[in-house]
């Protein structure tokens, strides 16, 4: 693979099989930033295994959990994460990537003691820093988990939309009987694991098995966290991630023995900044008319800095700046979501295009 990897940017994350502590083998292959070890009171065993970078509208935090047992390591890691987030207030997304998973449904690692230790130490900082997406490793299984409230270890059910029910729960390939979905991470973190690129695989647990192990993993209603597809296809997998300011789209493919890919699952991550300043449109305050509309829609009751029109799948289809009008004549018939930005206030409505 050298002819490929020597010409592609890589973002390596240290895993449990990379612990060549004696000679620091990891650092011999990757030229990653080593400022964490240069400045931290507690260092990693191998250089360059904790680092960050900004790509587009996202801050990526590459985290090493393999040295979790070192005295003071979690405190040093959390201090570093705070520094990275403080240094990049301009980004829309905060994405953490690491090997040792914080949530999983596999029979191999759900009860691991080190996973419980990592959750206890790191969930508070994930909540404090509002980590949007966690890209996990370690378990060779496919899992869409959350958004999870990191304070209560419960599902933020209001953040789960448009998930399809495609079968009865319990099948190895799809334990939840679900696929797809739009996940709003405004109030929690979405934890994602896309199986493995090889053929070594782990088996998924069912709800009863998760409940029976409550005394080991200590996550009440663990099964309830699995909001999307969860299962084991048995084939090598890879994911394509498309990131923009408005959304993150993730498509995962399986690969058969002939090297042919097939779409296994796809979902979208969004983050609506719904706060005390966010309102659903009320006719007495702000209106979108006419509704249904054939040609033009007009917003009354507020001065719009930006008007965005989204499909019901979460795709941005049109945007106007500094205008209270939008031409929708060329759009297909159907229902759309209108998002209006006025100063620090956000307003949402639905409009039918006829």
N, C-alpha and C positions, 0 to 999 in steps of 0.2 A: 504493500500500500504506500510505500515511500513516495512514488511518483505522484500520488494524489495528495498526501498530507503535507508534503513539502511546498505545495502551492495553495493551500487552503488555510484560512485562519482557524485556530482551535482555541477552545476555552476549556482546558482540562480541570477536573475536580478530583482531588485525591480520594481514593476508595480504600476499603479494608484490605484489598490484595496489592496495594501499592506501598505497603509499609516496609520498604527496604531501608530501615532506619540506619543501618550500619554505614551505608555509602550514599544515602540520599538519592537513590536512583531516579526518582521522579524529576528532580531538578536538573538532571543531565539531559532530559529530553525536551523540556519546555522552558521557554524564556519568558516567564511570567514575573510580575512585579513582586519584589521581596521587601517592600517597605514595612509590612507588618512585622516581620522578624527583626528588622533593623531598629524598630521603635518600641516594640511591645515588651513589657516586663516578663511576660510568659510567651515563649516562642514555640513554634511548631517544630516537630522533629525533622521535617524536610522543608527546605526553602521554597518560596513561591506558591504555597498552597492556600493562602488567604489573600485575595486581591479583589479589586473592583474596577469597573470601567463603565463609561456611558456610551450607549449605542442608540442613536436616534433619540427617542423621547423616553428612554428607560435607563435606570441605574441598575447594573447587575452586580450582585454581591456573591462572589465565589467563596464558599465557606468550607473549612476543614473541621469536621466533627471527630476525626479519628484520634485527635490528641485531647479529647474531652476530659480524660482522667488526670491530666497534669494540674497541679495546684495553681489556682488563679486563672486557668485558661478561659473559662466562660466569661469571667469579668473582663479580661483583656479583649476577648472577641466582641463582647457587647459594646465596649468603649469604642472599638474600631468601627463597628457598624454605625454608631451614633455619629462619628466623625464623617463618615462617607455620606450619610444622608444629609447632614448639616451643610456639607460642601456642595451639594447639588440640589438646591431647592427648586430648580427650574424644571425638573423632569416630571412627567406624568405618572410613570410606572416605577415601582420598586420590586425587583425580582431577585429572589435568593435561589442559588443553586448549590447543591451539596449532595453527598453520597448517603450517609446514614440517615434513613428516613425518619420523619417525625410522626407520620401517620401511615399505616399500611393495613391491608386486609389479608396478607398472605399467611399461610400456615407456618412458614419458615421463620418469620421475624416479628409477628405482631406482639408476641409476649417477651421480646428481648428486653433485658434489664437496661442495657445502654440506651435503647429507644425511650424508655420511661425517664431516664436521667436527662436526656437531651430535651425532651418535652418540658420537663419541670424548669429547666434553666432557660430555654430559648423561647417558649411561647410568650412570656411577658414582653420580651424585646420585639418580637414580631408584632405584637399588639401595639406597643409604644410607637414603633416606627412605621406602622401601617404597611407592612409587606403585602403586596397584592398577589403575587404568584410565587409558589415554591416549586421548583423543578427538582424532583427527588430521584434517587437511584436505589441501589442495594437489593431491593426486591425485584425479581424478574417476573413482573406481573403488570397488568394494565389497570390503572386506578384513577378515577376523577373524584376528588374528595373535597366537599365544601361548596361555597365558602364556609370556613370554620371560624367561629368566634374563639379567638385564642385565649380569652379569659375564662370561658366556661366550657370549652371543648365540645361545643354543640354546633349544629348546623344553623347557618343564617338562612332560614327557609325563604325569606323574602328576596334573597339574592339568586334564587334558582328559577329560571324561566325557560319555556319552550323545549323542555326535555321530552323526547319521544318515548312512549312505552311501546316496545317492539316484541315483547314476549313475556312469558311467566318467569319470575325469579328462580334461580337455582341451576341454570345451565352453566357448565364450566366456562364456556366462552363469554357468557354475559350473565353474571350472577344476579344483577339487579333487574335485568330485562329492560334496560334503558339505553339510549344513545343520544348523542348531540347535546344541545342545550346552549343557553346564554347565561353566564354566571357573572353577577354583579358583585365585585369585591369591595364595594364601598365600606362595608362593615365587617369584613373578614378576609381571610387568606384562602385562595384556592390551591390545594395541594395536588400535584399531578405527577404520575409516574407512567412512562410509556412502554413498560415491559423491558425487553432486552434485545440487542442486535444479534445475539447468538441463539443457540437452541437450548441452552440451560434455562429451565423454567421452574417457577414455584407455583404451588396450588392455592387457589382462593378459598377462604373460609366462608361458611354460610352464617346466617344470623345467630343460629343456636350455638355454634362453636365460639363465636365472638362473645356471646353472653356468658358461656361457661368459663371463659378465661378472664372474666372481669377482675378477679383478685390479682391477676398477673399484670395486665396492661393498664387497669384502673381508668378506663375511658368508658363512662356510662353511655349506653346506646351508641356504641362504636358503629354498628351497622347503619344507623341513621345518618352518618356523615357521608355515606357513599351516594352522592346525588346524581352522578352520571353513570357511564358505562364502567363496569368492573368485572374483570374476568381474565381468562387465560386462553389465548388462541393457539399456543404451541408453536407458532412460527416466529422467525426474526421480525422485528419491527423497527421502524424509524418514524420520526415526526418532522413535519414542516411547520415552522412557526413564522407567521407574518404579523409584524408589530407596527401599529400606527398610533397616532395620538388618541384616536377614538376607540380603538379596540385591539385585542390580540386574538388572532385566529390560529387554532392548532388543528392540524390534520395528521392523523397517524395511519400508517400503511403497514400491512403485513407483506412478507415476501415469501413466495413459494420456492420450491427446490430448483425451479428454472430461472430464478431471479426476477420473477414478474411481480410487481407491486399491486396490491388491491387496497382500496380505502377501507379502513377498519372502524374509524370513528372520527368525528370532527366536532369542535365546539368553539364558542366565542367567549372571551373575557371582556367585560366592560366595567367602567367605574363611573357611575353617575354621582356627581357631587351633591347628593340630596342632603341638605342640612336644614337648619331652621329657616334659611333664606330660600328654600325650595318649596314651591307650591304647585299643586294641581290647579289648572285653570278653573276659575269660577266666573260665571257669566256676569256677575256684578262687578268684577274687577278687570279681568283680561279675557278677550274673546278672540277666537279664530273663526273667520267666516268668509264665504259661506261654507256650510258643512252639511251635506256633501258639496264638493267643489268640482268644477269642470275645467276652469281656466286659471283663475287667480285666487289666491287666499290673502286675506289681510288680517294683521294683528292690531287690535285696538285695546286701549287701556294702559299701555306701557310703551316706552320708546325702546325699540329693539336694537341692541348692538350687533346681535348675531341671531339668525334664524336657521335652524338645522332641521332637515326632514329625514327621518330614518324609516327603513322598511321594518316590518314586524319581526324580521330576523336579526335586526340590529345593524344593518348596513346603512351607512350614510349615503343618501341618494342625491341630495341637493343642499346647498347652503347659500345664504345671502347675508351680507354684512351691511350694517347701518341702513337697513331698510325694513319697513313694516309690511312689505308685500313680497309675494313669491309666485312666479308663474309655474303652475303644475300641469299645464296642458299636455306636455309631452310624456308624462308619467303613465305607467300602466294603471288600469283600474285596480283599486284595492284600498286597504287601510294603511295609514301611515302614522308615525309618532312625530309630533312637532315639539322641538326643544327651543325655547326662547331664552336668550341671555340678555339681561338688562342690568348693567353694573355688576353688583355681586349677587343679584337675584337670578334664579332659574325658574322657568315655568314650563310645564309639560301639558300636552293635550294630544288627542287623536283626531285625525281628520280623514274622511272618506273621499277618495278620488273616484268620480263617476265617469 
